Amino acid sequence: MRLAVIIGSTRRGRFGPTVAHWLAQQAAKQFEVDLVDLVTANLPDTLPDTDEVPPQKVQQLGTRLATADAFAVVTPEINSSFPAPLKTALDWYYEEWHAKPVAIVSYGREYGGCHATAQLRQVFTELHAVTIRNTVALPCYWEQFTADGGWPKPSAGYEATAKLMLDQLVWWAEVLRDARNRRPYQP
């Protein structure tokens, strides 16, 4: 089973790669992990008309997304939403998301990115993807560093929450993959 972990932030000094690498380490117990960083994906901000051929960078990432059985999106909450580069990445693709499960890991201030998660659920519904119920929300994540700079503190309890989410993601990924193999999804 192949999992694409998408780092949804492109800001300088971002925390997303720390969370994504931690999640990838957790997920590697159950998935083959493809870490997708939107900084290096370097997708254009302007989307073409529907009859235009997408740029090479878009096609390359599209191939990676199409081969994924599941997705995990790591996103900060910015102004009660998720970042614009993540929305651009979602909008570049359509069929790549169809009938595939999506887990969401969000981080932010006191609510841990829950507003971003709620909005992502709406967008993924429109893309015919299935967001799983359990998420990992990281409120005040900056308080969870160990004295030596590691993240997260073992006492944070994030591993148990991630395991529950990933177990659900595996179930949905297997069920939806089997269903897509039996009968192609038709939106």
HUVEN-V507220 format. One record per backbone hydrogen bond with DSSP energy under -0.5 kcal/mol. NH is the residue of the N-H (numbers start at 1). CO is the residue of the C=O. If there is no record, write none. Layout:
nh=NH co=CO
nh=NH co=CO
//
This chain:
nh=3 co=32
nh=4 co=70
nh=5 co=3
nh=5 co=34
nh=6 co=4
nh=6 co=72
nh=7 co=5
nh=7 co=36
nh=8 co=6
nh=8 co=74
nh=14 co=11
nh=18 co=15
nh=19 co=15
nh=20 co=16
nh=21 co=17
nh=22 co=18
nh=23 co=19
nh=24 co=20
nh=25 co=21
nh=26 co=22
nh=27 co=23
nh=28 co=24
nh=29 co=26
nh=30 co=27
nh=31 co=27
nh=32 co=1
nh=33 co=31
nh=34 co=3
nh=35 co=33
nh=36 co=5
nh=36 co=34
nh=37 co=35
nh=38 co=7
nh=38 co=36
nh=41 co=37
nh=42 co=38
nh=47 co=45
nh=52 co=49
nh=59 co=55
nh=60 co=56
nh=61 co=57
nh=62 co=58
nh=63 co=59
nh=64 co=60
nh=65 co=61
nh=66 co=62
nh=67 co=63
nh=68 co=65
nh=69 co=2
nh=70 co=2
nh=71 co=101
nh=72 co=4
nh=73 co=103
nh=74 co=6
nh=74 co=72
nh=75 co=73
nh=75 co=105
nh=77 co=107
nh=78 co=76
nh=78 co=81
nh=81 co=78
nh=86 co=83
nh=87 co=83
nh=88 co=84
nh=89 co=85
nh=90 co=86
nh=91 co=87
nh=92 co=88
nh=93 co=89
nh=93 co=90
nh=97 co=94
nh=98 co=94
nh=98 co=95
nh=99 co=128
nh=100 co=97
nh=101 co=69
nh=102 co=130
nh=103 co=71
nh=105 co=73
nh=106 co=104
nh=106 co=136
nh=107 co=75
nh=108 co=138
nh=112 co=109
nh=114 co=111
nh=117 co=113
nh=118 co=114
nh=119 co=115
nh=120 co=116
nh=121 co=117
nh=122 co=118
nh=123 co=119
nh=124 co=120
nh=125 co=121
nh=126 co=122
nh=127 co=123
nh=128 co=125
nh=129 co=124
nh=130 co=100
nh=131 co=129
nh=132 co=102
nh=136 co=104
nh=137 co=135
nh=138 co=106
nh=138 co=112
nh=139 co=137
nh=140 co=108
nh=140 co=109
nh=141 co=108
nh=141 co=138
nh=143 co=140
nh=144 co=141
nh=145 co=142
nh=146 co=150
nh=149 co=146
nh=152 co=144
nh=153 co=144
nh=156 co=153
nh=157 co=154
nh=161 co=157
nh=162 co=158
nh=163 co=159
nh=164 co=160
nh=165 co=161
nh=166 co=162
nh=167 co=163
nh=168 co=164
nh=169 co=165
nh=170 co=166
nh=171 co=167
nh=172 co=168
nh=173 co=169
nh=174 co=170
nh=175 co=171
nh=176 co=172
nh=177 co=173
nh=178 co=174
nh=179 co=175
nh=180 co=176
nh=181 co=177
nh=182 co=178
nh=183 co=179
nh=187 co=185
//
